[in-house]
Amino acid sequence: MAQTKKTARPAQKPPARKGSNGKKPANNSASKGVRVGRFSLRGLFWRIVIIAVLVLTALMSIWAYFLNQRVVDRFSGTLWKLPATVYAAPQEIYVGQHLSPGELVDELTSLHYRDRDTLTETGTYDRVGNEIRLHRRAFDFPDGNETDRQIRVQFIDNRVKAVNDDKGNSLGIIRLEPMTIGQLYPDINEDRVLLNVEQVQKDAPLLIKTLITVEDRDFYYHHGVVPSAVLRALLVNIVSGHKVQGGSTITQQLAKNLFLTPKRTYKRKLEEMIMALEMEWHYSKDKILEGYLNEVYLGQDGSRAIHGFGLAARYYFGRPVDELRPEEIALLVGMVKGASYYNPRRNPERAKDRRDTVIDLMANNGLISETEAGELKQKPLGVLKEKGTTSPHPAFLDLVQRQLSQQYNPEDLKTKGLRIFTTMQPRVQAALEHSVTALNAIEKARHYKPDSLETAGIITSIGTGEVEALIGGRNPTYEGYNRALDAQRQIGSLIKPTIYLTALSDPAKYSLITPLDDSPLTVDQPGSKPWKPENYDRKFLGPTPLYTDLAESRNVPSIRLGLSVGLDNVSAMLHRLGGPDIKPFYPSMLLGSMTMSPFNVAQIFQTLSSDGFYSPLRAIRSVVDAEGKPLTRYPLTVTKVADPDALYLLQYAMQGVVNNGTARALNRTIPPSVGVAGKTGTTNDSRDAWFAGFTGNRVGVIWVGRDDDKPTSLTGASGALPLWAAAFKPLYNKPRDMTPPKGIDFVNVDVAQQARVPSQCPGILMPFMSGFEPKTILDCNGNSTDSGNTDRGGGTNGNPLNPILNFFR
């Protein structure tokens, strides 16, 4: 059968799809390229985004790392540069002390103790008649901590009769915390009193609670940043068109205050948030809170920035944080929002409104009752009057700093938080500062231009060499030129005690009754014209006894005496007493033509008052570090430089300066029973007026003159003596003990005849070094008697008290 052959059919293409318009689409090779390119661009975009995120993350990580290092380095090291704090000497209270109830109240008031009927709080007192009850504050002294305690002090006749605790147990002696008199600031010139957060939580919990309530209610629950608060602040800023809110937590505020500038930028805000998170990661909430308590800015005292609640409590209210009242806490916490804007001294109404707002917040959050809130809002702000200076006693602080610089690096003094305990006695300092008002009366009486005179003064403690008070000018709070330390002025007749001591140290030649020649004198001076000195009154009195010439400050006899004992010997004695080593020593210097500062003069008279024992004047007792560890003590050092017997004779003569000499006007102010010994000083043309004198417990030196060195027509008696009297009048002036030393005997003498006479005969009882009394003996009729019948021990020709004095010796 025949087979049929099939023909293969060609393959058919699938029908082409029509487009929406019914037409065949164009060749799609181009669309494929677009599609591939689109996918490539998208991938490239995401790759760029990922790379950018990675780079940004890396940069942010590096940024955060360096910010973290700043946080850790600061917190692991010293958070703040702390200035040295300088304290006055503490007020001691002991049985038998000369102290009146009023003086103790003044001391307590200066320490900002409050008068209260109840003494449940520290820093309070109550006076009833001659008894004062007080609740003393605790204080960490260099020799140990004194706890707070209640004390009862009883007085009788302006003396302390008893010092007891609240249970009636005798304490004998107690001391109050010392007054702060200044700080030595670092270059950044900011200050703070460091607080321990645990101590504040214990002693002032209301401060902590109020601060958290007002500034950051969720402080103990967030991690340094609250995102919702940040977003809310961001929205407000966007709507307002400028930055008005920050949404900052306490941690963020601390980060800003410690590390950043106050400038409001988004970059700074981001840094603040990062550092806040890092601080919360590394440190506890209490550590952060403690930093905030000590760092927050709360005002300005001139160039000094007030940081932290510790210093703010003292600056505005004069007391520590544990003694703050609720309304005072409200004021300080309210100032955190803007210390300058709510400054209670410059903007009291604004500050009160802010304080009252905080009081309402305290009541709304259960910290105080509504009734108490209403009462608190009625109270005044109660801030202290602004002092207007970083230290109320800048001249004394200057002396402290100079003496410290001999042993300490200046940077350590300003940054290590050292505590300097000084010798300044606040009551003595106040008396010296008040004495400058006497210049007003002097200028008015002499028709001088007001404020044309200047002054400087220093008061020291006899025996110890401690500087109790010092002023550098007419305005005691002025921080400029310190005349007490830097003014070099001619000392005039203040040199004369040195001349007379040099002579009296040679008893074989000189005694108090030795006649000196007061007659015209010409002194040849090589290279210049002969010098013809004169007395102040332009008169010559002929032979006059040595003690009279010193009392009346006679120039010519003093020059003759100085030339007689030798210029080199006078110069050496001056140097031993604590004065400068002057070589060569010219004859004109016997009238005090050399220059010295009041501090130099005080050193000399300190030695003269201390029976010839030299001790360097010191303003510092001890230095301790920030932890209370003693670093340096300044012990008393004493060196014998003059014969005590000769010093006794000189002091006796210097007492005559006040009794009946150039300083006799002082008897109208200071009772003669005190026995003040001193010396006036007046220089050429009355350019400088001086008085240096001492009681039984203090030495005082006052200078008065003009800064331009023009004449004042004032003498030591009319210019300086009134200020000295004004300074010493309100103080307790211990009578000088004039009991003669063993080597001194009192003898009744006829000065004109240079002879001894019986005690019942007319004469003057004068001290002499034993064995150097006048050899000539006269009876009451002036007839000579046998010198061998004399009893040096105090028979009829001597002092009848000598046997009794010898018994006590």
ABEGO torsion letter per residue (X at the ends): XBBBBBBBBBBBBBBBBBBAAGBBBBBAAAAAAAAAAAAAAAAAAAAAAAAAAAAAAAAAAAAAAAAAAAAAAAAABBABBBBBBBBBBBBBBBBGBBBBAAAAAAAAAAAGBBBBABAABBGBBBBBEABBBBBBBBBBBAAEBBBBBBBBBBBBGGBBABBBBAAGBBAGBBBBBBBBAEBBBBAAGBBBBBBBAAAAAAABAAAAAAAAAAABAAAAABAGBBAAAAAAAAAAAAAAGBBABAGBBAAAAAAAAAABBABBBAAAAAAAAAAAAAAAAABBAAAAAAAAAAABBAEBBEABBBBEAAAAAAAAAGBBAAABBAAAAAAAAAAAABAAAABAAABAAAAAAAAAAAAAAAAAAGABBAAAAAAAAABBAGBBBBAGBABABAAAAAAAAAAAAAABBAAAAAAAGBBBBBABBAAAAAAAAAAAAAAAAAAAAAGBBBGABBBBBBBBBBGAGBBABBBAEABAABABBBAAAABBBBAEAAAAAAAAAAAAABAAABBAABBBBBBBBBBBBBGBBBBBBBBAAGBBAEBBBAAAAAAAGBAAAAAAAAAAAEAAAAAAAAAAAGBBBBOBBBAAAAAGABBBBAAAAAAAAAAAAAGGBBBBBBABABBBBAAGBBABBBBBBBBBABBAAAAAAAAAAAAAAAAABAAAAAAAABBAAAGBBBBBBBBBGGABBBBBBBBAABBBBBBBBBAAGBBAGBBAAAAAAAAAAAAAAABBBBBBBABBBAABBBBBBBAAAGBBBBAABBEBBBBBBBGABBABBBBAAGBBBBAAABBAAGBAABBAAAAAAAAAX
